Amino acid sequence: MPGVAPLDRKTPATNILLVEGDDTEAAHLREALVHPGWTVTRASTVLEAIRAAGETPFDAAVLEADLPDGSGVDLLNFLRITSPSIRIMVLSSEGSEDLAFRALSTGAGDFLVKNRHLAEELPRRIDALLEASDAAGALVETLLPSEAATVVVHDDPAPEDDEPAAPPRRHAPRRTELDPALDEAVGKSAFAAAVYDSRGRVLADRLVPPLDAHNLGFGLASIHNQVASLWATSGVKPISYAALVRIEGGLLGVTAVPGQVLVALLMPEETGATKALERLTAFARAVSAALGDE
């Protein structure tokens, strides 16, 4: 197959998740992905894809942008949490630069428009993503760039050395920048606090057992993705949100601040809902100020 490197017999199998709602299209895509050492699992909806990703670690994913129960782009953060080194390709029937920018800035490694060359282009581009030295080199950060970037939508096949322009990365803030906000919150009005990026990766934390920083980050990112999916599934565009979860021994407050940074604050149960939301909001503002977003 042109553009696809031969498989070393010692190389472990490559698991690829194919998410396509149309059965005919799925059959064509699966045929294009036939390659020694590649194992393809097909899901037809966002929900099926989430279930599949929860059971199997995937090396790569091919996501149709328009799915029966949402958008393939909504899956990006979830897939990056379940399979941190995953390489992701987003497909669309329309050459929308807005959609391409959203996909690339949310974590996709490439964006390809469905056309008559798709069967030839898809395996070559997947192979290019898999050959990247590391995930960071193949995928952009989920945090949106502070300045606009040019995004190339591949409507026709491009030369092998013509890669799409990706939004510039925004580095995660140093933990020390967030220390004052955490120190102020913990001990004064909360038992524990943590800050994550939109993939659920720890930026800073002041947690106590049995809370696990990484598992809590996974939960926060899942909540964040569910809120974000409202836009794709119902046309309702979330501007902000805050949630309180009553857990054993306390109230867990979660919210997002500018830049898609996620925060968690664990407070005493007797704090009450109103006061807990006030403290969560104050903590979020302190984090925002520390990040320079105010």
N, C-alpha and C positions, 0 to 999 in steps of 0.2 A: 504494500500500500504506500503510495508516494507520501513522503513527509513524515512517515511514522517509523521510528527506529525499531530494528528487530529486538525481540525480547530475549534477554539473557535467561537461560534456563534456571538459574539460581535466584532470579528476581521473584519475589512473592507476587501473588495475584493482585491486580489493581481493581478495587471496587469502585464502580461508577454508579451514581444515582441519577436516573433519568426521570424527570418530572414533566409529564406531558398529558394534558387532558384529553386530547383527541386520539382515538385508537389508531386511525390510519397514519397520522403523523408519527405516533409513537413507534409504529412498526417500521416506518422509513428511517427514523432516527436510530432505532436499535440495530437495524441492518448496517447503517453507516458506522456504528460503533463496534462492529464485529472485528476483533483483533486478538491475536494470541495473548493470553494473560489478562485480558480485560473481562471482568464479570459485571454485567449490567443488571441493575434492579430498577424496575419501573414502578413509579407511583403516578396516579392520575389526578390527585388533589393535594392541596397544602397539608391537610390532615394526614393523608396516607404518607406523605413525605416525612412529616414529623415523627410518625410512628416508626417508619423504616430507619430514619437516622438515629432514633433512640435505641434501636436494636443492633445496628451495624455501623462500625466506623467506616466512612467512605473517604477515598482518596481524591475523588473528583465528583462534580455534580453538573448536570446539564439541566437548566431550569427554563421552562417556558414562562414568559412574563405573564401571560393571561391564562389563568386557571379557573375552573368552575367555582371554587370557593375562595378565591383571592388572587394574589399575585405571587409569582415565583420570587420576586425581589423581597417579599416579606419573609422569605425563608433564610435569607443570607445570614443574618446574625445568629439564628438558631443553629444553622449548620456549622458556623465557625466555632460555636461553643462545644457542640457534640464531637466535632472533628476539627481541631484547631489548625491542622496543616492542610485542610481541604482546598482544592483548586476549583473555582466555580465559573461556569460559562452561562450567560443568560441569553436566551433566544427570543426573538420577537418577529411577528409578521409585519410590523411597521418599523420604518427607519426613523424613529423618534429620538432626537438628540436629548430631549428632556429625560426620556426613559433611560437612555444609555448613561447619562450623567448620574442619574439616581442609582442605577445598578452598580456602576463602577465606584461611586463614592460610598456605597454601602458595603462593599467588600468583594464584588465580582472581579475576576481577573481578566475577563474579556466579554464582549457583547457582539452578537452576530445576528444579522437580519436573515430570516429564512428566504432563500431564493433557490434558483436551479443549481447553484454551485454548492449548496449546503452539504450534500453527502461527501464531497471531496474536502471541503474546508473544515468541517467539524472535527474529524479525527486528527488532522494536522494541528489544529489549534489546541485541542485537548492535550495532545502530546507535548506541545510547547509549554503549556501550563505545568504539566507533570515534570518536565525537564528542568523547571526553574530550581535554582539552588536551595531556596527555602520559601516558605509561605509568604513571608513579608515581601519577597521579591516578586511574587506572582500576584499578590492581592493588595489593594489599597486599604488604608485605614478606614474604619467605619466612621470616625469622627469627621464631620464635614470640613472641607478646607475653608480657611478664612477668606480666600480670594477665589474668584471664578476660574475655572480651567477649561481648556478646549478639549472636547471629547469627539473622537472620530467614530462615526457609526459605519460599520463595515457592511455596505450594501452590495459590493462586488468584491471578489477575492483580491487581497493585497499581497505584495511580495512578502516573502517569509521574514525579511528584516524590517517590515513596516508594521510596527506594533502600535496599538491604539494609545492615544495620549491619556494618561490617568491623572486624576486630581492630585495635587501635591500632598504629601503626608503631613499630618499634624502630630508632633510628638506628644506622648502622654506627659502630663505635668510631673515634676519631681515630687516625691512623697513629702519632702520637707515643706513644700509650698502649702500643703494641706494640713500639716501638723497643728498649727494654731487653731484652726476651725474644729478639728477633732478633740483637741485638748479642752477647748472651751465647752464643747457639748457634753463630753463624757465626764461624769462625776458631778456636774452641776444639775443636769436635767435628764440624763440618760445613762443606761448601763454600758452601752456599746454603740459604736458608729462605724460606718465604712463608706468608702467612695470607690466607684467602679467606672470604667468606660462602658460604652454601649454594648460591648460584647460580653460584659460581665467579668472583665479582667481587673484585678485588684490594683488600685492606685494608692490607697492608704487605708488603714483600718485600726480600730481600737476595739477588738472583739474579745469576748470571754467564752470559755467552754460552756455548752457544747457547740456553739456557733462556729462553723467552718467558713473561712473567708471565700474560698473558691466555690463551694456549694451554694452559699448565699448569693454570690455573684451570678451563678447560673439561674437561680430563681428570679432575681431582679431583672436580668436580661429577658427572661421568658415573659414576665409581666409587661415589660416595656414593648416587646414585639407584639403582644396581644393588643395593647392599646394602639400601637401604630397600625395594626391590621384593620382597625375601624375605617380608616380612610379608603383602603383597597376594597373592603367588602360592603361598606354601606354608604360611602361618599361623605362620611362625617370626618372632618379634619381635626384631630386633637391638637389643641394649643398647649395645654398643660394638664397634669394630673397629679394626684396624691392619693395614696391608699394606706389604710390602717389594717393590719392583720393581728387579731388577738391570738397570741400564742401562750403556751404554758409559762406563767410567771411574768407576763408583760405585754406591751403593745409594740409591734414592729411597724414603723412608718417607712414608706418607700415613695420616692418621687424622682423626677428628672430635672436637671438644671440646664441652662443654655450650653450648647455644645454637645448635647446628648450624653452628659455625664450623669450617672445614676448614684443616688445616695440612699443609705439605710440608717435608721436611728431606732435603737431599742430602748423603750422607756418603761417605767413602772406601770403596772396595770391600773393603779389608782389615779394615774395622770388624767384619765378621761379623754374622750375623743376630741373635744374642742381644744383643750390645752395641748394635746398631743400633736394635732395638726399645726397649731401655732409654733410649737417647738421645732417640728419638722421643717416648716417654712423658714424659720430663722436659721436653722442649720444649712438648708439649701442655699440661702442667701450668702452665708459666710463662705461656703464652698465656692460659689460663683465669684465672689469678690477675690478669693485666693487664686482663682484661675484667671482673673483679669477680665471676666465677662461682664462686669458692671461698669 
